[in-house]
Amino acid sequence: MREHARVGGGPVPDRGDGLPELMDRVARGDQEAFAGVFDRVSGPVLGVVRSVLRDPAQSEEVAQEVMVDLWRSAARYRPDRGSVLNWALTLAHRRAVDRVRSEQAASDRARRVALLDHSPAYDEVTEEVESRLDRERVRRCLRGLTERQRQSVTLAYYRGLTYREVAELLSLPLGTVKTRMRDGLIRLRDCLGVTA
């Protein structure tokens, strides 16, 4: 009995179950052969996907996508590289991991957008500084900054974010944010006539 490695576990024996022959027929467009492949591999595929995603609805959706992939890519199956089940489980694991990464990226984007949406408006920033400096001078000096400098300074000094948080929020290297803030603060200091 030949054995092949299985995603996330031990070997899966090639039981001579006819799956390679069915895949050959599927590659030629045989829908009945695909029904046979589906019956034999859809359960294990769903199991692998569920072990990665945990969410039953998403798991079923991804497992369905894997089965469509099997149908579409049946001609690429090579029996000398492993069993049909091993190939299907590998596709399932990859697709599930891709879904996790996609969901995480979407969540990260949503978090960044939410933080940017809650940034204080320009007027709120000037009102906070107003108690120490003349309102018009501060506005004029802030307008003298580049948009990128103003955004970095606002997030750091008026929202209380660290340099690293500002860099992450703006998707910029930390050194770039530090340079923008340093240059912006120097310009503000010079514009307001503050001595170091």
C-alpha positions as a printed NumPy array, in Angstrom:
array([[  0.   ,   0.   ,   0.   ],
       [  1.435,   3.371,  -1.042],
       [  1.219,   6.267,   1.426],
       [  1.255,  10.028,   0.957],
       [  1.664,  12.899,   3.413],
       [ -1.528,  14.557,   4.584],
       [ -1.929,  18.25 ,   5.477],
       [ -1.788,  18.631,   9.245],
       [ -1.26 ,  14.987,  10.082],
       [  0.077,  11.59 ,   9.212],
       [  0.069,   9.752,   5.897],
       [ -3.054,   9.103,   3.868],
       [ -2.965,   5.655,   2.315],
       [ -3.707,   5.339,  -1.398],
       [ -6.278,   2.579,  -1.099],
       [ -6.661,   1.962,  -4.798],
       [-10.102,   3.531,  -4.499],
       [-10.263,   4.579,  -8.134],
       [ -9.926,   8.281,  -7.432],
       [ -7.029,   8.762,  -9.886],
       [ -9.138,   7.203, -12.649],
       [-12.112,   9.359, -11.686],
       [ -9.904,  12.48 , -11.767],
       [ -8.735,  11.496, -15.236],
       [-12.376,  11.36 , -16.348],
       [-13.129,  14.642, -14.555],
       [-10.259,  16.26 , -16.487],
       [-12.16 ,  15.3  , -19.655],
       [-15.36 ,  16.945, -18.355],
       [-17.156,  13.869, -16.991],
       [-19.695,  15.205, -14.467],
       [-20.623,  11.759, -13.155],
       [-16.973,  11.094, -12.354],
       [-16.833,  14.401, -10.526],
       [-19.86 ,  13.373,  -8.45 ],
       [-17.851,  10.321,  -7.377],
       [-14.825,  12.446,  -6.489],
       [-17.067,  14.892,  -4.643],
       [-18.655,  12.132,  -2.566],
       [-15.258,  10.81 ,  -1.491],
       [-13.304,  13.99 ,  -0.775],
       [-15.812,  16.696,   0.19 ],
       [-16.062,  15.486,   3.82 ],
       [-12.309,  15.478,   4.491],
       [-11.958,  18.803,   2.624],
       [-14.599,  20.387,   4.859],
       [-12.837,  18.955,   7.918],
       [ -9.505,  20.546,   6.988],
       [-11.133,  23.881,   6.188],
       [-13.075,  23.859,   9.467],
       [ -9.918,  23.139,  11.436],
       [ -8.408,  26.353,  10.036],
       [-11.436,  28.678,   9.896],
       [-13.574,  27.423,  12.814],
       [-16.608,  29.295,  11.398],
       [-19.101,  26.739,   9.952],
       [-20.617,  29.067,   7.333],
       [-17.258,  30.267,   6.036],
       [-15.934,  26.715,   6.135],
       [-18.751,  25.472,   3.918],
       [-18.203,  28.349,   1.497],
       [-14.451,  27.714,   1.252],
       [-14.958,  23.946,   0.936],
       [-17.324,  24.6  ,  -1.958],
       [-14.686,  26.827,  -3.589],
       [-12.139,  24.014,  -3.201],
       [-14.465,  21.549,  -4.903],
       [-14.967,  23.994,  -7.783],
       [-11.163,  24.291,  -7.975],
       [-10.912,  20.497,  -8.179],
       [-13.35 ,  20.452, -11.076],
       [-11.598,  23.28 , -12.925],
       [ -8.047,  22.086, -12.328],
       [ -8.567,  18.327, -12.652],
       [ -6.236,  18.217, -15.672],
       [ -3.374,  19.449, -13.454],
       [ -3.618,  16.476, -11.091],
       [ -0.533,  14.248, -11.267],
       [ -0.872,  10.787,  -9.633],
       [  2.914,  10.494,  -9.295],
       [  2.903,  13.46 ,  -6.888],
       [  0.374,  12.096,  -4.409],
       [ -3.129,  10.82 ,  -3.915],
       [ -6.223,  12.689,  -5.049],
       [ -7.249,  13.093,  -1.417],
       [ -3.87 ,  14.543,  -0.468],
       [ -4.065,  16.971,  -3.388],
       [ -7.604,  18.008,  -2.406],
       [ -6.6  ,  18.483,   1.246],
       [ -3.6  ,  20.579,   0.223],
       [ -5.855,  22.8  ,  -1.903],
       [ -8.302,  23.037,   1.009],
       [ -5.634,  24.021,   3.51 ],
       [ -4.193,  26.674,   1.192],
       [ -7.608,  28.123,   0.409],
       [ -8.543,  28.242,   4.116],
       [ -5.27 ,  29.972,   5.033],
       [ -5.844,  32.466,   2.201],
       [ -9.301,  33.204,   3.634],
       [ -7.864,  33.788,   7.11 ],
       [ -5.268,  36.177,   5.672],
       [ -7.886,  37.974,   3.594],
       [-10.184,  38.396,   6.605],
       [ -7.285,  39.701,   8.717],
       [ -6.278,  42.197,   6.038],
       [ -9.876,  43.424,   5.748],
       [-10.095,  43.772,   9.518],
       [ -6.825,  45.715,   9.631],
       [ -8.031,  48.044,   6.847],
       [-11.326,  48.636,   8.639],
       [ -9.489,  49.428,  11.882],
       [ -7.209,  51.94 ,  10.125],
       [-10.174,  53.588,   8.397],
       [-12.058,  53.799,  11.696],
       [ -9.078,  55.461,  13.386],
       [ -8.692,  57.942,  10.55 ],
       [-12.436,  58.683,  10.585],
       [-12.229,  59.5  ,  14.286],
       [ -9.282,  61.849,  13.902],
       [-10.062,  65.219,  15.37 ],
       [-11.1  ,  67.814,  12.837],
       [ -8.723,  70.644,  12.063],
       [-10.8  ,  73.08 ,  14.149],
       [-10.684,  70.781,  17.198],
       [ -6.893,  70.737,  17.048],
       [ -6.632,  74.532,  16.936],
       [ -9.088,  74.947,  19.829],
       [ -6.911,  72.708,  22.003],
       [ -3.837,  74.806,  21.248],
       [ -5.772,  78.081,  21.547],
       [ -5.317,  78.337,  25.307],
       [ -1.55 ,  78.759,  24.794],
       [ -1.238,  80.433,  21.425],
       [ -3.151,  82.852,  19.296],
       [ -5.735,  81.025,  17.185],
       [ -4.945,  82.681,  13.885],
       [ -1.192,  82.179,  14.205],
       [ -1.652,  78.494,  14.915],
       [ -3.984,  78.062,  11.925],
       [ -1.619,  79.918,   9.654],
       [  1.343,  77.874,  10.846],
       [ -0.466,  74.544,  10.541],
       [ -1.527,  75.507,   7.01 ],
       [  2.138,  76.093,   6.287],
       [  2.854,  72.4  ,   6.874],
       [  2.515,  69.851,   4.132],
       [ -0.618,  67.722,   4.357],
       [  1.511,  64.727,   5.368],
       [  3.301,  66.661,   8.113],
       [  0.002,  68.074,   9.424],
       [ -1.564,  64.589,   9.455],
       [  1.392,  63.051,  11.323],
       [  1.584,  65.886,  13.883],
       [ -2.19 ,  65.808,  14.453],
       [ -2.27 ,  62.051,  15.034],
       [  0.709,  62.077,  17.385],
       [  0.211,  65.209,  19.469],
       [ -3.541,  65.667,  19.46 ],
       [ -4.688,  62.044,  19.301],
       [ -1.914,  60.775,  21.564],
       [ -0.654,  58.071,  19.202],
       [  2.954,  56.887,  19.358],
       [  5.23 ,  57.245,  16.338],
       [  4.837,  53.511,  15.692],
       [  1.025,  53.753,  15.838],
       [  1.052,  56.712,  13.445],
       [  3.304,  54.753,  11.069],
       [  1.004,  51.727,  11.218],
       [ -2.133,  53.819,  10.766],
       [ -0.713,  55.641,   7.743],
       [  0.999,  52.475,   6.399],
       [  4.372,  54.225,   6.345],
       [  7.835,  53.278,   7.567],
       [  8.579,  54.459,  11.112],
       [ 11.558,  56.527,   9.944],
       [  9.375,  58.387,   7.432],
       [  6.869,  59.328,  10.14 ],
       [  9.632,  60.506,  12.483],
       [ 11.139,  62.652,   9.743],
       [  7.766,  64.189,   8.829],
       [  7.011,  64.97 ,  12.445],
       [ 10.448,  66.426,  13.158],
       [ 10.292,  68.625,  10.052],
       [  6.7  ,  69.648,  10.794],
       [  7.48 ,  70.579,  14.41 ],
       [ 10.51 ,  72.598,  13.35 ],
       [  8.365,  74.499,  10.849],
       [  5.678,  75.095,  13.479],
       [  8.265,  76.31 ,  16.017],
       [  9.804,  78.691,  13.495],
       [  6.41 ,  79.97 ,  12.32 ],
       [  5.173,  80.592,  15.873],
       [  8.446,  82.238,  16.881],
       [  9.069,  79.827,  19.745],
       [ 12.686,  79.684,  20.848],
       [ 14.2  ,  76.303,  21.496]])
